[in-house]
Amino acid sequence: MLKREDLFYQFKNGDEKAFKFYFDKYLENIIGFCVQFLYDEDKAKSVAQEAFIKLWVNRGKLVKENGISAFLYTSAKSDCLNLIRHNKVVSKYKDVKLQEYEDKLNLEVLDALQFDPLHFSELELLIEKAINDLPIRCKEVFVKRRKEDKKVFEIAKELGISIKAVEANMTRATKELRLKLAHHIPLILMVFINL
């Protein structure tokens, strides 16, 4: 039976059996660690395997055996966080693309209605002014619901009010906006603020 110190030095010198010992010892723990970040076992396995590849490549830099687990956990954590950041960027990109597509559709609707494009920005200003003129609580609820696309229960929790209060403010906001804007451009309202 090899001493732990000898095993570590064999690993540092490129012994594959020594590497397999550490691989078998830490793999499940590293995967479990990654799952806590990613909530996806396949991705966690992939990140864990990548951590072992980096360990093998950098084995000569390690000074002590306990540096192996520290290296693996640090590498795995870093890769998990990078993956999370990447997914957020991808998600944001998809949201931007979706918004661009919606804007394109809105312009197609305007063209179909033979609406003067110059009035488009005027319409947006009218809508923004009408929203800004709403009572404070109505405005907060409306913006969170329509612009931030939040659920009623999320808004209630954020603002510290009941779900019924959110619904009442939303009803009031919608009614006031219809009254202020409906006589300007009735058809276009449906496109822009889904009243």
N, C-alpha and C positions, 0 to 999 in steps of 0.2 A: 504493500500500500504506500503510495507516494505521500510525502508531507505536503501540506497545503502550500508552503513556500516554494517547494520544488515544482508543484503543479502550476503555480502562477508564473514561474520563470520559463517553464516549457511553453506555456501559452504565449508569453511575450516573445519567445523565439520562434513562434509560428507552428507549434504542434497542434494539429487539428483535433486530436483526441482530447487535449486539454481544453480547447475551445468548445468542443461538444459538451464537456462537463459543465462549463459555465452556461452554455446555451440551455441545456436541460434544467439547470438549477434555477435560472431566472426568467425563462420565456413566459410561463403562465402568469407570473407576477407582473411582468411588464405589459402583457396584453391586458390584464385586469386594470392596471393603472391607466392605460390608454382609453379603455372603455369608459372610464369615469369622465373623461374629457369629451369623447366623440360619440358616445351612445351608439356605436356601430362596431360589432365584433370584427367584421371583415377589414374595415379600415384600421382598427386597433391592431390586428395581426400584421397588417402591412407596415404600419409605423414601427411596431416592435421588431420586425425582421430588419427593417432599415437601421434601427438602432444597433442591432448585432453586427450588421455589415460595417457600420461606422466604428464599432468597437474593434473589430478585426483589423480594419485599416489603421486605426490609431493605437493599437495594442502596445507598441514600442514606447509610447509617451507615458504609459501608466507606471506609477512608482510602487503602489501597494495593491494588494489583492482587493481591499475594500473599495478601491477606486473603480473597480469594474461595475459594481451596482450603482455607484454614484454617476458614472459615465452613462450607463444605460438609462437611468431615470431622467437625467438631465437632457439627454438627446431625445428621448421619447416625448418629454414634456414640450421641448422646443418645437418638435415636428407637429405635435398635436395642436399647439397654439398657432403655428403657421398655417396648418390645414383649416382651422376655424376661421382665421383671418381671410384666407383665400376664398372659403365658402361664402363669407359675408360679402366680399367684393363681387363674386359671381352673382349672388342674389341681388345685390344693388344694381349690377349691370342689367340683369333680367328685368328689374323694376323700371329702370330707365328706358329699356327697349320697349317694354309694355306701354309706358307713358307716351313714347314717341309714336307708337302704333295708334294709340287712342287719339292723339293730337291729329295724326294723319286722317283718321276716320272722321274726326270732327270737321276738318277742313273739307273733306269730300262731301259731308252733309251740307256745309255752307255753299259749296259749289253747286250741289244738286238743287239747293233752294235759291240759287242765283243771288246769294247774299253778298253785298259789297264788302270785300276784304278789309277796307278801311274801317268799316264799322266793327270789325272783329275786336280790335284793341279797345274801342269805345265800349263795347259790350263787356269785356273783361273788367274795365274800370268801373262800370256801372254795378257789376256784380260785387266787386271788391268793396265799393263804397257802401252798398246795401248791407253787406256782411258786417263791415266795420261800424255801421250805425245801429246794429242790434244791441239790446241790453247786454251787459258784460257776460252774465252767466249763459244767456242764449248763444252768444257768439262763441264762447269757450266750447260749449257742447257741440255746436254746429261744426266748428273747425275740426274738433277731434273726431267727429263722426264722418264728415264728408271728405275733408282734406287728408286727415291722418288715417282714415279708414279703420277706426277703432270700434270695438264692440261696445254695446251699451253698458255691460257689466264692468268693462275696463274703464270706461269714462267715469262711471259711478265711483269706482274705487279710487281713481286718480283725484277726482274733485271732492271726494268725501261726502257725496250725496247719494240719495236712494236711486234705484233704477227707475222708479216712477218719476222722480224729479228730472232725470235725464230725458225720459220720454216726453215729459211735459214741456221742457225747454226746447227739445227738438221740434215738437209740434208747433210751438209758438214761433220759433225761428223760421221754419218752413212757411208758415202762414204769412208772417211779415214780409218775407222775401218775395213770395208770390204776389202779394199786394203791391209791393214797390216796383217789381220788375215785369210783371205779366203784361201790362199795357205797352211796354217798350218792344219786346220781341218774344211773343208767346211760344213760338215753335222752338227757338234756339235754347230756351231755358232748359228744356228736357235734355239737351245734349251736354250742357256745361255743368249744371248743378243738380241734376237728377231730382228735381223737386216733385 
